[in-house]
């Protein structure tokens, strides 16, 4: 294992680093737009999936079936029973 706290670390070939560095920068510049395209596409697809999974309100089903009770929710017997019980307890 190399000891980097000595002067041996200064004997690295600088020419090699000067040759490799521009190619590394070029590689980064070539792939940077693709990273942006990927992140943009990923955000758009996530938004489209979010919009596509939206379920419309169930009240609209009465209009599509031709029911005369468009815009009203059906009365529930269990709800009226609970209302009666609450009214009796308030007395």
Order of alpha helices (4+ residues) and beta strands (2+ residues): alpha-alpha-alpha
